[in-house]
Amino acid sequence: MIGRQRFGVFIRVDGVPDAVALAEITAMPQGMDLPVLRDRVVGDVIGHAEHNHQVRVRLQAWRTSAE
């Protein structure tokens, strides 16, 4: 994860160095706190917009940077 806002988190996409995705709070597992900076997350792409290269992701799980 590379950035955190109240509405969700911005993440890098493995294998696509220039891509940045947004995992919105509404697409996160219920009852889970937002991951923090440098946590490694796993999720599914739930949408994208070719015209501005935005990718939306639904998070499944994450590991803290301390793990």
C-alpha positions as CSV (number, residue, x, y, z in Angstrom):
1,M,0.0,0.0,0.0
2,I,1.4,3.4,-0.9
3,G,-1.2,5.9,0.4
4,R,-4.1,6.1,2.8
5,Q,-7.2,8.4,2.8
6,R,-10.5,8.3,4.7
7,F,-12.3,6.9,1.7
8,G,-9.8,4.1,1.0
9,V,-6.2,3.2,0.2
10,F,-4.0,3.6,-2.9
11,I,-1.9,0.5,-3.8
12,R,0.8,-0.5,-6.3
13,V,-0.1,-3.4,-8.6
14,D,2.6,-6.2,-8.8
15,G,3.8,-6.7,-12.3
16,V,2.6,-3.3,-13.5
17,P,5.1,-0.7,-12.3
18,D,3.2,2.4,-13.4
19,A,-0.2,1.4,-12.2
20,V,-1.9,2.6,-9.1
21,A,-5.2,1.3,-7.8
22,L,-7.8,2.5,-5.3
23,A,-9.3,0.2,-2.8
24,E,-12.4,2.1,-1.5
25,I,-13.7,1.5,2.0
26,T,-17.0,0.3,0.5
27,A,-15.0,-2.5,-1.2
28,M,-13.3,-3.7,1.9
29,P,-14.2,-6.7,4.1
30,Q,-16.7,-5.6,6.8
31,G,-15.3,-4.9,10.2
32,M,-11.6,-4.6,9.1
33,D,-9.5,-1.5,9.7
34,L,-7.8,0.2,6.8
35,P,-4.3,-1.2,6.1
36,V,-1.4,1.1,6.9
37,L,1.5,2.3,4.8
38,R,3.7,-0.5,3.5
39,D,1.2,-3.3,4.3
40,R,1.0,-5.9,1.6
41,V,-2.5,-6.4,0.4
42,V,-4.4,-9.0,-1.7
43,G,-7.5,-8.2,-3.7
44,D,-9.5,-8.5,-6.9
45,V,-10.0,-5.9,-9.6
46,I,-13.6,-4.9,-9.6
47,G,-13.5,-2.2,-12.2
48,H,-11.3,0.0,-14.4
49,A,-11.6,3.0,-16.7
50,E,-9.4,3.0,-19.7
51,H,-9.7,6.7,-20.4
52,N,-7.9,7.7,-17.1
53,H,-6.2,4.3,-16.2
54,Q,-8.0,4.1,-12.9
55,V,-8.3,0.6,-11.3
56,R,-10.7,-0.2,-8.4
57,V,-9.8,-3.1,-6.1
58,R,-11.8,-5.1,-3.5
59,L,-9.4,-6.1,-0.8
60,Q,-9.4,-9.6,0.6
61,A,-6.6,-9.6,3.2
62,W,-3.4,-7.9,4.1
63,R,-0.2,-8.4,6.1
64,T,1.5,-5.7,8.1
65,S,4.9,-4.6,7.2
66,A,6.2,-6.1,10.5
67,E,5.2,-9.7,9.4
